[in-house]
């Protein structure tokens, strides 16, 4: 059997997928590190003042900030010449009136948002002054609170009272910061009025009172109206007119020391959506007004048309007399600050040069801190910025020390510095990289094709010397190296992503190009339009719709159920289930003459089939009761099994759940133990058997005890508190180490075969019982097993010796050694690994999830038996040699089941639903590092992917495991040659074994990979969709990480099979000389 | 003989299809506030009743059903009882299948709707089986295999039953979408899908058989 080439091929396929995912994600997800430092009043920013500037009298004591969600730039403009305005035009005349009548008091700007233009990201943006990305690393996923320094934080630090009303997103972003807060639900897009009316009821009383310094009100009506009707609808006119009234009446309430800001957080497209980076989405309106003069200079020449959204933060901060938040990269709005020499209301006001200097110094400080933490800003631009700053700080300081106002050139260069700093950050944080996304898509598409071709041609590929991997590998290396060389020559540095892309893509192309040469002989015409592939296609399509992704748990269950009903229906359609029908005489000529199974076998297999479908359907149905709920699913109750037992108040329910869980745990262990015992894998005294016999039950016992300890409510059993705390540390760690030991032993000695020398005379008796499986007899299992596979070794020896000695078959075939458990030599260790892993993963879940694991085991088993019986039944038509390869239906079923149990173990593809408590199992005091908790959480999240991926090779073995029952005696009268040899059939055909294993693994990877590809496509196509950051991007992340984990564990499973194969070869080598002597 | 059988089938199917149509139109005249969506169950049961009655009548008149061996009253009654039992058996089977397949809950407030869907499905599939094949499960299993059809009626049964089930299956697809249409409510889209599938089957069966009449050969029993 070819071991290394198969593993190398799998590794290569996985690597190609990884490169594709890496490329796409690198272009799609914008990643930024959060700097968790805050500015303080003590920061020495002004060269002359010495002390902090918080004590200076601010220009404005109070501010009213009205945020009108999705207030597009066009909405705020007023064109008196427009006689027939559209519903969204000319609806805010108050702005135009104020700007034209009081040019020194009011100003209208175009407020340029950065993508992603979604509300939460925008709020973060104009409160921190930074460029929030989809993933702000360091962000606490569990809650969305803003941890970076921000305006609200600074205002609270300065002792100001911030009052908030409106969109409840703010309450999540800034919990417990507001002096008073009136959040209203924002989720229902169809509701245009709840939030706005709520604000309107409260804003005027608040304005009249004086328990506030900063009032923030966030209106959602315009945005919701856009989502529901689009901008070009009478409802929009109504909504904008209402906003006009709001602005007008708020202005009436303003006092002289109050700054009034009206702004939109983003725009909207023609259809009222937002999220992307088109001009219509990014251009919002910004309107500033104050009763006292706001713009010291003459307005016409100074008015900047376009203001980036980040610029609001430093401007507001300096106008209100608080430090600029630490991570802001914005630039002050210069027209609001007086030039040196211009007089304003107060002498203490910051001049333009002072403000710019403070701003530049703060940005420089942030860049220094950030570049020491992360490397994603290119070093050249950083050093250029640094040089700029050094130069202009020298110029500025020298002029200030001479007591002269800085020259306009210095001011211009400071502005230039701030602009280029912002652009540098923007380039690395706030832009999709379409080229990388396209490259990632191409590599992934090619990888899917490659995987498919590889699975279809596995037999041909394996028979080629070196599996044809050498040329792709060489070409890939050359491609990668040449791109690296080109980059080094032209750009001066090497971008690893592009080198990898070139390597992956060129190797894929070379392999696919060589395919016609490999496959010329063995290409069988395959129909692609088959139901299992149709189901897979539907599943992929479902990833492109947000509704289907939200309802994914049910959708997958539905598809799974359809496919599992399809299997018996197809068997019936082919006539395999009707045993009484004689072989049809009128078949088209040329078809294989079907091998007729005896009626009783067909009937029994049909029964098994029905039972399997029943178990499958039952466990699917029960598993629906274990799902969690997304926040988008309004009327959904999360399963009561999802909460940890310690949180259950009702003690009767708690006890019930505990008993249920322990029963499920016991059943899990018992079923596995029973199966191993049944096939004679527990007779040997080896390490693997030790793990199965002792470690597995012991670990499950400790798990049960751990649950008992962890589910006790804290207030009871006070006297035992210390013991319980100790148990919560010791027991899970004990289980982990037992399971780790078990897996290690399994890898070191995976054989579960018991050898027994056998007296020759004893076997020679003609009345030797045929090996037959009898499940329910009174004989003890041990005694029963003696009859199970006694002749296996005989068969092996027979085939091995045939070429060596020309002994008569009667003499040569006498067994000299009996081998118990040889029939399941491959599947037993795999199953044991599955059991051990499952137990460990169960420990990471809430206690009540144990029934879900039992369902998982039962469903897996039912799928395996379904596959086995359908293989047996269809063997009436297909010759037995072909049955090594696994058809599509079970592979697709297996992969869908993995996704289905992802949901049935209480997981969801959203970040808030990650079960963080898994990180504290066995570590109740927390961790020092981040590796262990991250690993535990990943293991917890992808439990079902892991279990199904590891057990994937079982699909290949199960038809052989069930061979005993199908009884090959019907084949003919030749008793001796038709012994049941189960998995040894695989060993006899090493070439086919390796090709079938490759076939199965690549098919499974294909099924998973196509789903990743579909979700990548969804993210790429729908990157401007409203739900992209709520649904598609998290789904992409989960699908991609699920693929990573699945492929790794498929690899583990295949590697374990290879390891067993090595051990079996060694065993035979040891035995052969002895017996042939 | 072929053509006459196909013609008979086409007319029988036309009658059944028109019965579905009538079952939609007549209650609209008779019942106040009738609407396929809002008073869905009324529509559903009127379709069920109409299809059942017309099926039994048409197949009884055509004499497609396997002839009874004895023509005693006792035999006829026992046959009727057996048919009813079979219908109930398959009704319960299909209702549990529907419940599980769509993930509906047994005890939720839509139990009646779920049950009604399975009544409709059984009427569209099982009742025709009963009419064509009689209460003989072996024959039913046989019919749904590739070489199992023994007459034109068996083939038409295959096609209509398959189309109804596929229609009901496809009917579940729009349910998760957030379009807020009245027909997306459980189980309206599924019943509509099943009915549309059934009608398609009724049309498709004679056409298909006519098209393939050269290839179709039936064994005698």
Boltz contact constraints between the chains, C-beta under 6 A:
constraints:
  - contact:
      token1: [A, 547]
      token2: [B, 176]
      max_distance: 6.0
  - contact:
      token1: [A, 547]
      token2: [B, 177]
      max_distance: 6.0
  - contact:
      token1: [A, 547]
      token2: [B, 178]
      max_distance: 6.0
  - contact:
      token1: [A, 548]
      token2: [B, 176]
      max_distance: 6.0
  - contact:
      token1: [A, 551]
      token2: [B, 176]
      max_distance: 6.0
  - contact:
      token1: [A, 554]
      token2: [B, 103]
      max_distance: 6.0
  - contact:
      token1: [A, 557]
      token2: [B, 103]
      max_distance: 6.0
  - contact:
      token1: [A, 561]
      token2: [B, 101]
      max_distance: 6.0
  - contact:
      token1: [A, 572]
      token2: [B, 144]
      max_distance: 6.0
  - contact:
      token1: [A, 572]
      token2: [B, 145]
      max_distance: 6.0
  - contact:
      token1: [A, 573]
      token2: [B, 145]
      max_distance: 6.0
  - contact:
      token1: [A, 573]
      token2: [B, 146]
      max_distance: 6.0
  - contact:
      token1: [A, 575]
      token2: [B, 145]
      max_distance: 6.0
  - contact:
      token1: [A, 575]
      token2: [B, 147]
      max_distance: 6.0
  - contact:
      token1: [A, 578]
      token2: [B, 142]
      max_distance: 6.0
  - contact:
      token1: [A, 584]
      token2: [B, 147]
      max_distance: 6.0
  - contact:
      token1: [A, 617]
      token2: [B, 100]
      max_distance: 6.0
  - contact:
      token1: [A, 621]
      token2: [B, 100]
      max_distance: 6.0
  - contact:
      token1: [A, 624]
      token2: [B, 103]
      max_distance: 6.0
